[in-house]
């Protein structure tokens, strides 16, 4: 297993905020940048072995390959205190001041601010396959395609529209909720003061959805991003070329997209520098947006089955990745094919074979 060093490159006082860039160069590590007034960009060491990343308003979370969650940053409500046993997690999601983790048994664990009951998972707490957190509410997607919502409901963000079925993904903004249907359409509901629930036509062909503060985003099958809702700070315009995206994330007033080549694009409010992706802008496999900070997960080259180590168990997965994106992602949906870019050329091809063998030999 590789180790990695977290280096704080700069710390600049900017009004009431302290901005910093945390550079994590080794694969399987998290890179966090800009607003760091509560330490939300100070990734704890060892910064390695991560397979997923998430960002709350002023706190950050990372999921390790061993199924544990690491949380750091603002902890006034205990949102960084992962409940014991800290194991068996397969997904992680933040709310504004609370956090959620999905267990491998299909249950959800929630902790942190519970003023609106957002940490009280409704019974039966089972059968969940995805989780999301909003300003004061939480959402869970069931294996049967239905969404369960709980917590703050003053704006109706917990009232899932009928028919509550056929959902394959779920997301949340501050006071609104979103669900992606199996037919490629998006359903968005309740607090709509900025139009964040008005999905633009044609409402079809979507493969992913994300919620920002008062805006929403959808990723199309053609790898373009569609934004709607609040358009201030340039949020309504995806930087050109709007193509080649494989993932999307929303912060409070900024947005981020992950390209197939492993680079990140960020736009929107940038007063704290949350849209200034640190160099080298490459090798990313996941992205998250917080209140005024951003997070990117770097590839763990050679770790094709995402178990946190490079060994002979990765060989079959490596062969699948060489064969193409579809088969590999079907077998390893939580991993990223760029893990197979062992020569770090920006693509996956047969030139990666020798580099993969070298990684195997190094252990």
C-alpha positions in Angstrom: 0.0 0.0 0.0 1.3 3.4 -0.9 1.8 6.2 1.6 1.3 9.8 0.8 2.3 13.1 2.2 -0.1 16.0 2.6 1.6 19.3 2.0 0.0 22.7 2.7 1.2 24.9 0.0 -0.2 28.2 1.0 -2.2 29.8 3.7 -3.6 33.2 3.1 -5.9 35.2 5.3 -8.8 36.5 3.3 -11.3 38.4 5.4 -12.8 36.0 7.9 -11.7 33.0 5.8 -8.4 31.3 5.7 -7.7 29.8 2.3 -5.3 27.0 1.7 -4.5 24.3 -0.9 -3.8 20.8 0.3 -1.8 18.9 -2.3 -1.9 15.1 -2.2 0.2 13.8 -5.0 0.0 10.0 -4.4 -2.8 7.9 -6.0 -5.8 7.0 -3.8 -5.4 10.4 -2.0 -7.7 13.4 -1.7 -6.8 16.8 -2.8 -8.7 19.7 -1.2 -8.5 23.4 -1.9 -9.3 26.9 -0.8 -11.7 27.9 2.0 -10.1 26.2 5.0 -11.3 28.3 8.0 -12.4 25.1 9.9 -9.6 22.8 8.6 -11.9 21.2 6.0 -9.0 21.1 3.5 -6.6 19.5 6.0 -6.9 15.8 4.9 -5.7 13.6 7.8 -2.7 11.4 7.3 -2.2 8.9 6.0 -3.8 10.5 2.9 -4.1 7.2 1.0 -6.4 4.3 0.3 -9.5 6.5 -0.3 -12.2 5.3 -2.8 -14.8 8.0 -2.4 -15.0 11.6 -1.3 -17.8 14.0 -0.1 -18.1 17.5 1.2 -20.5 19.2 3.6 -20.8 23.0 4.2 -17.6 23.2 6.3 -16.6 19.6 6.7 -15.2 16.9 4.5 -15.5 13.1 4.4 -13.5 10.3 2.7 -14.4 6.6 2.4 -11.4 4.2 2.7 -11.0 0.9 0.8 -11.3 -0.9 4.2 -14.9 0.4 4.6 -14.0 3.1 7.2 -14.9 6.8 7.0 -12.5 9.6 7.8 -14.1 13.0 8.5 -12.5 16.4 9.2 -13.2 20.1 9.4 -16.1 21.9 11.3 -17.3 19.6 14.1 -19.6 21.8 16.2 -22.4 19.3 15.9 -20.3 16.1 15.9 -20.6 15.7 12.1 -17.0 14.5 12.0 -17.4 11.9 14.8 -18.1 8.7 12.9 -20.1 6.3 15.1 -18.6 3.0 16.1 -18.1 0.6 14.6 -16.4 2.6 11.9 -16.4 -0.3 9.4 -18.5 -1.8 6.7 -19.3 1.4 4.9 -19.8 1.4 1.1 -20.9 5.0 0.5 -20.7 8.4 2.3 -22.7 11.6 2.0 -22.7 14.9 3.8 -25.5 17.3 4.8 -24.9 20.9 5.8 -24.0 20.0 9.4 -24.6 16.3 9.5 -23.1 13.2 7.8 -24.4 9.9 6.5 -22.9 6.5 5.7 -24.3 3.6 3.9 -23.4 0.2 5.3 -22.8 -3.0 3.3 -25.9 -4.5 4.9 -28.1 -1.8 3.3 -28.6 0.2 6.5 -27.8 4.0 6.9 -25.9 5.5 9.8 -26.4 9.3 10.4 -24.7 11.6 12.8 -24.2 15.3 13.6 -26.8 18.0 13.8 -30.2 16.5 14.4 -32.4 19.6 15.0 -34.9 18.4 12.3 -34.5 14.7 12.8 -32.2 14.4 9.8 -30.2 11.7 11.6 -33.3 9.6 12.5 -33.4 7.1 9.7 -37.0 5.8 9.3 -37.7 2.2 10.0 -37.1 -0.2 8.4 -33.5 0.9 8.1 -32.7 -1.7 5.5 -32.6 -2.2 1.7 -30.8 1.1 0.9 -28.4 1.4 -2.0 -27.6 5.1 -2.0 -27.8 8.1 0.3 -27.7 11.9 0.1 -27.8 14.8 2.5 -29.3 18.3 2.2 -29.4 21.4 4.4 -31.5 19.8 7.2 -32.8 16.7 5.5 -31.6 13.3 4.3 -32.6 10.9 1.5 -32.1 7.2 0.9 -32.6 5.2 -2.2 -34.1 1.8 -1.7 -33.2 -1.3 -3.9 -36.8 -1.3 -5.1 -36.4 2.1 -6.7 -38.2 4.2 -4.1 -36.8 7.1 -2.2 -37.2 7.7 1.6 -36.8 11.2 2.8 -36.7 12.5 6.4 -35.7 15.6 8.4 -36.6 19.2 7.7 -39.7 19.4 5.6 -40.8 23.0 6.0 -40.4 23.4 2.2 -41.7 20.0 1.4 -38.3 18.6 0.4 -39.2 15.3 2.0 -42.4 14.8 0.1 -41.3 12.5 -2.7 -43.6 13.0 -5.7 -45.8 10.1 -6.9 -45.1 7.6 -8.3 -42.3 7.0 -5.9 -40.7 4.3 -8.0 -38.2 3.7 -10.7 -35.4 5.8 -9.2 -31.8 4.9 -9.7 -30.0 7.9 -8.0 -30.7 10.5 -5.5 -29.3 14.0 -4.7 -30.0 17.0 -2.4 -29.6 20.7 -2.4 -30.0 23.0 0.6 -33.8 22.8 0.6 -34.7 20.8 -2.4 -34.4 17.1 -3.5 -33.7 15.3 -6.7 -34.1 11.8 -8.1 -32.9 10.3 -11.3 -35.3 7.8 -13.0 -34.3 4.7 -14.8 -35.8 6.2 -18.0 -33.2 9.0 -17.9 -35.5 11.7 -16.5 -35.0 13.8 -13.4 -37.6 14.6 -10.8 -37.0 17.6 -8.5 -39.2 18.8 -5.8 -40.2 21.6 -3.5 -38.2 24.7 -2.6 -38.0 26.3 -5.9 -37.3 30.0 -5.3 -34.5 30.0 -7.9 -36.0 27.5 -10.3 -33.8 24.7 -9.0 -36.6 22.2 -9.4 -37.5 23.2 -13.0 -35.6 20.6 -15.0 -35.0 22.0 -18.5 -36.5 20.3 -21.5 -35.9 17.8 -22.9 -36.0 16.0 -19.5 -34.4 12.8 -20.9 -31.0 11.2 -21.4 -29.7 12.0 -18.0 -27.3 9.5 -16.3 -26.4 11.4 -13.1 -27.8 14.2 -11.0 -26.4 16.6 -8.4 -27.7 19.3 -6.1 -26.0 22.6 -5.2 -27.0 25.3 -2.8 -29.9 26.7 -4.9 -29.0 25.2 -8.2 -29.1 21.7 -9.8 -27.1 19.8 -12.3 -27.7 16.8 -14.6 -25.1 14.8 -16.6 -26.4 13.7 -20.0 -25.5 10.4 -21.7 -23.6 12.5 -24.3 -21.3 13.6 -21.5 -22.6 17.2 -21.4 -23.8 18.9 -18.2 -27.1 20.7 -17.9 -27.4 23.3 -15.0 -30.5 25.0 -13.8 -31.7 27.1 -10.9 -29.7 30.0 -9.5 -27.5 31.4 -12.3 -25.5 34.1 -10.4 -21.7 33.8 -10.4 -21.9 32.2 -13.8 -23.5 29.0 -12.5 -25.8 28.8 -15.5 -23.0 28.4 -18.0 -20.8 25.3 -18.2 -17.3 26.3 -19.5 -16.7 25.3 -23.1 -16.3 22.7 -24.3 -19.3 21.2 -22.5 -18.4 17.6 -23.4 -16.4 14.7 -22.1 -17.8 14.8 -18.6 -18.3 11.6 -16.6 -19.3 13.0 -13.2 -20.8 16.2 -11.7 -21.0 17.8 -8.3 -22.5 20.9 -6.8 -21.2 23.2 -4.0 -23.1 26.0 -2.3 -22.5 28.5 -5.1 -20.1 26.6 -7.4 -20.1 23.5 -9.6 -17.6 20.9 -10.7 -17.4 18.4 -13.4 -15.0 15.5 -13.9 -13.8 14.8 -17.4 -13.1 11.3 -18.8 -9.4 12.3 -19.1 -9.2 12.8 -15.3 -9.2 16.6 -15.3 -11.6 18.8 -13.3 -13.6 21.8 -14.5 -15.0 24.2 -11.9 -17.1 27.3 -12.3 -19.3 29.7 -10.3 -18.5 31.7 -7.2 -14.7 31.8 -6.8 -14.1 34.4 -4.1 -12.4 31.8 -2.0 -10.6 30.1 -4.9 -12.8 27.0 -4.8 -12.8 26.9 -8.6 -9.0 27.1 -8.9 -8.2 23.4 -9.4 -4.5 23.0 -8.3 -2.0 21.7 -10.7 -1.5 19.1 -11.9 -5.1 18.9 -13.0 -5.0 15.3 -13.9 -5.6 11.8 -12.5 -8.9 12.6 -10.8 -11.5 9.9 -10.4 -14.1 11.6 -8.2 -15.1 15.1 -7.2 -17.1 16.9 -4.5 -18.2 20.4 -3.7 -18.7 21.9 -0.2 -19.8 25.3 1.0 -16.7 27.2 -0.2 -14.2 24.4 -0.7 -13.7 21.6 -3.3 -12.3 18.1 -3.1 -10.9 15.7 -5.7 -10.0 12.1 -5.4 -6.9 11.0 -7.2 -6.6 7.6 -9.0 -4.9 4.7 -7.2 -2.9 3.4 -10.2 -3.0 -0.4 -10.3 -5.7 -0.8 -7.7 -8.4 -1.9 -10.1 -10.7 -3.6 -7.6 -10.5 -0.7 -5.2 -9.4 -2.8 -2.1 -6.7 -0.3 -1.2 -3.7 -2.4 -2.4 -2.1 -3.4 -5.6 -1.7 -7.2 -5.9 -2.6 -10.2 -8.0 -6.3 -9.8 -7.2 -6.2 -6.8 -9.5 -5.2 -8.7 -12.6 -8.6 -9.8 -13.8 -10.0 -6.3 -13.2 -7.1 -4.8 -15.2 -7.9 -7.0 -18.1 -11.5 -5.9 -18.0 -10.4 -2.2 -17.9 -8.2 -2.7 -21.0 -11.2 -4.3 -22.7 -13.4 -1.2 -22.3 -15.3 1.1 -19.9 -18.6 -0.7 -19.9 -17.6 -4.1 -18.8 -15.2 -2.8 -16.1 -17.7 -0.4 -14.6 -20.4 -3.1 -14.6 -18.1 -5.4 -12.5 -16.6 -2.6 -10.4 -19.1 0.2 -10.2 -17.5 2.0 -7.3 -14.1 2.1 -9.0 -12.7 4.3 -11.8 -11.1 3.0 -15.0 -8.4 5.6 -14.7 -6.9 3.4 -12.0 -5.7 1.3 -15.0 -3.8 4.3 -16.4 -0.6 2.9 -14.8 1.7 4.9 -17.0 -0.2 8.1 -16.2 -0.6 9.1 -19.8 -4.2 10.2 -19.4 -5.8 7.2 -21.1 -6.1 3.4 -20.7 -4.4 1.3 -23.3 -2.0 -1.6 -23.8 0.9 0.7 -23.0 -0.2 0.5 -19.4 0.7 -3.2 -19.2 4.4 -2.8 -18.3 3.6 -0.1 -15.8 1.0 -2.4 -14.2 3.4 -5.2 -13.9 5.9 -2.9 -12.3 3.3 -1.8 -9.7 2.5 -5.5 -9.0 6.2 -6.2 -8.5 6.6 -3.3 -6.1 3.6 -4.4 -4.0 
